[in-house]
């Protein structure tokens, strides 16, 4: 995302720059709210996962209109949302107790953002989300604040992984 922002600013493409910044602001607001809620209540409300996805689709979709690679970026955005959602849906169906539908719905919105930047960022977002979740779980087990049977919220790890990927 930093490269896209820098290129848009250098080229004077203010619509693309505004759309990307608006998308990032929406991502940040939703990410904070979803993280706090998931840590407190172990749930990801539809209201906020839907807002994340809708805000990304609208702001980044408008950015596609202002970009020379707009159609490519648009299909990458939609494909990213679908791929991430389907991947987590399959994981949810395989391990019903391990991952909730809130995580699945969240992944669809996160995939829009990561996919808009590119397929490499989508892959990075997925991998980093699982790495962050694994590191947090391992740290909690090693420090004896959790056991193998402890249910940990996964939304914050998914959000952190996508945020890191967007910064690449």
C-alpha positions in Angstrom: 0.0 0.0 0.0 2.8 2.5 0.7 4.0 2.1 -2.9 0.5 2.7 -4.3 0.1 5.8 -2.1 3.5 7.2 -3.1 3.0 6.6 -6.8 -0.5 8.2 -6.7 0.9 11.2 -4.9 3.8 11.5 -7.3 1.5 11.2 -10.3 -1.0 13.7 -8.8 -3.7 11.1 -8.9 -5.7 12.6 -6.0 -8.8 10.4 -6.5 -6.7 7.2 -6.1 -4.8 8.7 -3.2 -8.0 9.8 -1.4 -9.8 6.5 -2.0 -6.8 4.5 -0.7 -6.4 6.7 2.4 -10.2 6.6 3.1 -10.0 2.8 2.8 -7.2 2.6 5.2 -9.0 4.9 7.7 -12.1 2.7 7.5 -9.9 -0.4 7.9 -8.3 1.1 11.0 -11.5 2.1 12.7 -13.2 -1.3 12.0 -10.0 -3.1 13.0 -9.9 -1.4 16.4 -13.5 -2.0 17.1 -13.4 -5.6 16.0 -10.2 -6.4 18.0 -11.6 -4.9 21.2 -14.9 -6.8 20.8 -13.3 -10.1 19.9 -10.9 -9.9 22.8 -13.7 -9.0 25.3 -16.5 -11.1 24.0 -15.0 -13.7 21.6 -17.3 -12.6 18.8 -17.0 -10.5 15.7 -20.3 -8.6 15.1 -21.8 -8.6 11.7 -22.3 -4.9 11.9 -18.5 -4.3 12.0 -17.4 -7.1 9.7 -20.0 -5.8 7.2 -18.8 -2.2 7.6 -15.2 -3.3 7.0 -16.2 -5.1 3.8 -18.6 -2.4 2.5 -16.2 0.4 3.2 -13.4 -1.5 1.5 -15.5 -2.3 -1.5 -16.7 1.3 -1.9 -13.5 3.2 -1.2 -11.1 0.9 -3.0 -13.7 0.3 -5.8 -13.7 4.1 -6.4 -9.9 3.9 -6.4 -10.1 1.4 -9.2 -11.9 4.1 -11.3 -8.9 6.4 -10.9 -6.2 3.8 -11.6 -4.7 2.8 -14.9 -4.8 -0.8 -13.7 -8.3 -0.3 -12.4 -9.9 -3.4 -13.9 -7.1 -5.6 -12.9 -7.1 -4.2 -9.4 -10.9 -4.5 -9.2 -10.9 -8.2 -10.1 -7.9 -8.8 -7.8 -9.9 -7.1 -5.0 -13.0 -9.3 -5.6 -10.9 -12.4 -6.0 -9.0 -11.7 -2.8 -12.2 -11.4 -0.9 -13.6 -14.6 -2.3 -10.4 -16.6 -1.8 -9.8 -15.6 1.8 -13.5 -16.1 2.6 -13.6 -19.6 1.0 -10.3 -20.6 2.7 -11.6 -19.8 6.1 -15.0 -21.3 5.4 -13.3 -24.6 4.6 -11.3 -24.4 7.8 -14.5 -23.6 9.7 -16.3 -26.6 8.2 -13.3 -28.9 9.0 -12.9 -27.8 12.6 -16.2 -26.4 13.8 -15.0 -25.8 17.3 -11.8 -24.0 16.2 -13.0 -21.1 14.0 -16.2 -19.2 14.1 -18.3 -17.8 11.3 -17.3 -14.3 12.4 -13.7 -15.1 11.4 -15.0 -16.4 8.1 -16.9 -13.2 7.4 -14.0 -11.1 8.5 -11.7 -12.8 6.1 -14.0 -11.8 3.2 -13.5 -8.1 4.0 -9.8 -8.5 4.7 -9.3 -10.3 1.4 -10.8 -7.2 -0.4 -8.2 -5.0 1.1 -5.2 -7.3 0.6 -6.4 -8.4 -2.9 -6.8 -4.7 -4.0 -3.1 -4.2 -3.3 -2.1 -7.5 -5.0 -2.1 -11.3 -4.9 1.3 -11.3 -3.1 -0.2 -9.1 -0.3 -3.2 -11.5 -0.1 -0.9 -14.4 0.4 1.1 -12.5 2.9 -2.1 -11.4 4.8 -3.2 -15.1 5.1 0.2 -16.4 6.2 0.8 -13.5 8.6 -2.6 -13.9 10.1 -1.9 -17.5 11.0 1.7 -16.7 12.1 0.5 -14.0 14.4 -2.2 -16.2 15.8 0.3 -19.1 16.3 2.8 -16.8 18.0 0.2 -15.4 20.4 -1.1 -18.9 21.2 2.4 -20.3 21.8 3.3 -17.3 24.0 0.2 -17.8 26.1 0.8 -21.5 26.5 4.5 -21.1 27.3 3.7 -18.4 29.9 0.9 -20.6 31.3 -1.8 -18.1 30.6 -3.6 -20.6 28.3 -3.7 -24.3 27.6 -4.3 -26.3 24.5 -8.0 -26.3 25.3 -8.3 -22.5 25.7 -10.4 -20.8 23.1 -8.5 -17.8 21.8 -10.0 -15.1 19.6 -8.6 -15.3 16.1 -10.0 -12.1 14.6 -7.2 -9.8 16.1 -4.6 -12.1 14.5 -6.3 -12.0 11.1 -6.6 -8.2 11.3 -2.9 -7.8 12.4 -1.7 -10.1 9.6 -3.6 -8.1 7.0 -2.4 -4.8 8.5 1.2 -6.0 8.3 0.7 -7.2 4.7 -0.8 -3.8 3.7 2.4 -2.2 5.0 4.7 -4.3 2.9 
